[in-house]
Amino acid sequence: MENTQAQDPRLHINEEPRDDLKDLVFGFGGMFGFMFVVFTIAVIVKFLNT
């Protein structure tokens, strides 16, 4: 048998307290901004090539 110990997960001290909603909003906003810039550059290149 293995030597395992069941511990309360609330005692997990290595995890940083983070605001998941704020991380989600910043991640979504950052990705949207990046894709908007890529889209804008693609539209400008398309109109310059015509």
Secondary structure, 3 states (H helix, E strand, C coil): CCCCCCCCHHHCCCCCCCCHHHHHHHHHHHHHHHHHHHHHHHHHHHHHCC
